[in-house]
Amino acid sequence: MREECDRMRKRVLKVESGLIAVFLFLGMSTALGSGQSIGTISHIHSVRAFGDQVILGTHEGLFRYVDEKTVQLMGPEKFDIMGLAVFGKKLYASGHPGPGSKLPEPVGLLISTDSGKSWKKMGLQGEVDFHLLESAGADMYGVNSGNGNLMYSNNAGKKWTSRGKNVVTDIAINPLKVGSALALRDGKLMATQDSFTKMRTLDSTLTFTSLDWMSGSLLATGGKSLYRSTDSGVTWKKLSDFPEDASTVTQSSKIIAVVAGNSIYKSADGGKTFKKM
């Protein structure tokens, strides 16, 4: 019995898409100052830049990442956030209700305009659980985990249409042109001008793991490196190297954050320098 308890107390948290690996100690939720040990989070699904902060969409709610030992819960709604998107000060989320929650199963699309303190229903409640969620104003994409379809909205999530079975692992929406986006398929760049009604391969010798696109800044990770493109993905220039493989890049108007190995690195100078958080 004791051996079984020991095994349960030491589970390795394997993050989806290789985001972060930490140890989960069940039953331990002691606060560290105003935060919580990251080891109390049972599953991290998304890492996003939000203003000058890095936030985590997890099995137990939305958290602010402080450092490797400290996170802070951002609101009282502890629901399983499978998909998380950021657009300016707006947060969008999808997933499953937590214990005692009054949210439907699945939660559909939710929006928060107060940094995750409260959430409002946008639609698709009881219908859709998005496992990939991307937003750039009016343009939104989500992958419906129920049927595996890629869904698209051109009015900020109010109405959705299906684009058929999803074949991409990441999407970066062109912030300057509605319907234009890049995506990754088997590490290769795919481009669309009609919201994935059709898409074509962009020639590149690089293999990528993630993409993120803001006005004037298209970023991608590949191997241990971070790259930037100023011509919509046609050519790329290396910005930085990291000690381990970089699995995720996310940016806001204030920071760039990269997940490399088990660590998060943050830049506040446009990618010139990075510091381990």
N, C-alpha and C positions, 0 to 999 in steps of 0.2 A: 504493500500500500504506500509506504513511504517512497519507494523508488518511483512509483507511478506519479506521486505528487511532485517529486523532483523533476520528472520529465515534463510535467505540465507547467511547472514554474519557469522552465528554461526552453522556451520555443524561439526559434529564429524567425523574426519577422521578415518575410520575403516580400518586397514591395513590387507591385505590378509595374511592368516596363523597366524593372531594375532601378527603381528610384533610390531607396535608402534601405539598408539592412541594420536593424537594431535588435536587442534582446527584449522580449516581452516577459515581464514578471507579473503573473496573474495575482490579482488581489492587492497589489501595491499601488496606491494612488496618492501617496503623500506629496503634498505641494512643496515645491522648492521656491520659497518666497511667494511671488505672485504667479508663478508658473507651475507646471507639472513636469515630472520626468518624462522624457520622450519614450521611455520604456513602458509606460502605461498605455500607449496607443497600440491597439491590436492590429491595425492595418491602414497603411497610407496609400491612397489612390491617386492623389494629385498634389503637385507642388506648383504654386503660382506666385509670381511677383504681384504685389498689391501696394501701390504707393512706394514707400521706402521699406516695406516689410515683405517677408516671405511667409506665405500661409499654406497650410496643409489641409486637404480634404481627406478625412479619415473615416474609418468604421465607427468612430465614436464622436464625430462632429467636426467642426471647423476650428483649427488651431493656428495660432501665430507661432512661428519658429523663432526662438531666441538664440539658442546654441544647441550643441549636441546633447546636452543634458536637460534643457529647459524648453518647454512649450507652454503657451497660454491659451486656454479655451476662450473663444471669441463670442460665444453666445450660449444661452441655456438649452437650445434645441440640439440634443445629441443624436442626430440621425446619421445613417450610413451614407456618406457623400461619395457616390461612385463617379459622378461627373462634376467638374467644377470649372467655371469660366469667369474671367474678369474682363470688364470693359469700363475703364475709368473708375468711378466710385461704385459701380454696380457689380454685384456678385450674382452669378447664376449657379444653381446646383440641382442635382438629380440623384436619386438613390432610393433608400428604403427607410421607413420610420424606425426610430429607436424604441427601447422599452418605455412604455407609458406615454408615448407620443400620440397625438391626435391626428397626425398626418396620415393620409391614405397609403395603401401599399399597391404599387410603388408610388413614390411621392410626385412623379411627373416632373414638371419644370417649376422651380422656385426662384424668386428674386429677393435679394436683400439690398437696401440702399443705406443701411446704417452699420456697415462693416460686420455683418453677420449676427448682430444682436437680435434681429427678428427677420422672419421670412414670410413672403406673400406668395400665394399660388398664382402661377402664370397660365397653367393649363396642363392637359394630359394626365391629370391626377387619376390614379388607379389604372393607368394604361401603359405608361412608358417609364423605363429606367435607363437613362442615358449613361453609357460607360465611357464615352468620349464626348466632350462638350467644348465647343469653340464659339466665341462671339467677337464681332467687330461692328457694333452698332446694329444696323438693320439686318445684316447677314449673320445667321447662326447655323451651325451644324451640330448634329448629335447622332451617335450610333445607338440604335435601339437594341438593347441586350436581349430582348424577348424574341425577336425574329432576325437579328443581325443586319438590319437594313440601315443604310445611311439616310438620315433625314435632313431636310433643309428648310429654313424659314427666311423669308426676305422682309419680314416685318417684326424683327426682334422677338421671335418666339411666340407670337400670337397664333399663327397658323403654320402648319407644317405639310410638306410633301415628301414622298419617298423617292430616293434615287436608286433603289434596288439594293442588293446585297453589298455590304461594305467590304472593300478590298484594301483599304489604306490604314496605316497605323498612327498617323498624325496629320493634322491639317493646319495650315497657316493662311489666314484670310487676308487678302489684299485690302488694306484699310482705305485705299483711295478709289477702288472700283468695285461696284456691286457685282457679285457673281464671279469675280476673279479670285483664285486661290491656288496655293501649292499644297501638295500632299506627299506622303511617303508611301511607297509600295515596295516591299522587300528592300528597303534602304535606298531606293532610287526616287528621284524627283519626278512628280507628276504635276502637270499644270492644267488648269481649266479656266475658261472665260465665261462659262454658262452654268455655274454652280454644280459641276460634276454630272451634267447631262452627258457630256463627253469630256475626255481628258487625254492628254498626250504626254509622252515621256520627254523630259529635258535631258540632253546629253551631259554627262558629268563623269569624271573619273573617280569622284568621291562617293563614299557610301555613308549615308546620314542616319542618325538615330532620333532626332527631334528637330522641330522647326518652330519659330515664333516670329510674327511679323507685326510691327507697328509702323506708323508713318515715318519714313526715312530710315528704318532699321529692320532689315530682314536677317535673322540669325539662324544658324543651324549647328548642331553638334555632329561630330563624326570621329570615331576612335577616341583619342584623348584630347581632341582639339575643338575649339569654337571658331566658327567662320561667320563672315558677314558678306552679304551681296548687296550691291547698289543698283543692279539691273534686273531685278525680279527673278533672281535665281540662275541667270545665264552664266555668270562668273562669280567666283568666291575668293575672298582673301582671309587668310588665317589671322585671328585676333589674339588667341591665347592657347596655351597647352596646360593640361592638368596632370596630376600624378597618376590618375587612373582613368578608365574609360568614362567619357561624359555621356550620360543617358538622357538628360533633360536640360533644355534651356527655356527660360521664362523671363520676360522683361516688362517693365512699366516705364513711365516717363522719367522715373527717378533712378531705377536700378536695373541691372541684369543679374540674374541668378542662374547658376549652373550646378546640377547635381552630377558629381563625379565620384564613382565608387560609393562609399558610405557617407560622403560629406557634401555639404552645400557651400559653394563659393559665391561671393557677392561682389559686384563692382558698382561703384557710384560715380565712375568717370567715363561711362560709355564703353566699357570693356578694355580700357587701357591697362588697368590693374585689377586684380581680384584678391580678395581676402577670405580665408576660410572662416565660416561662421561658427 
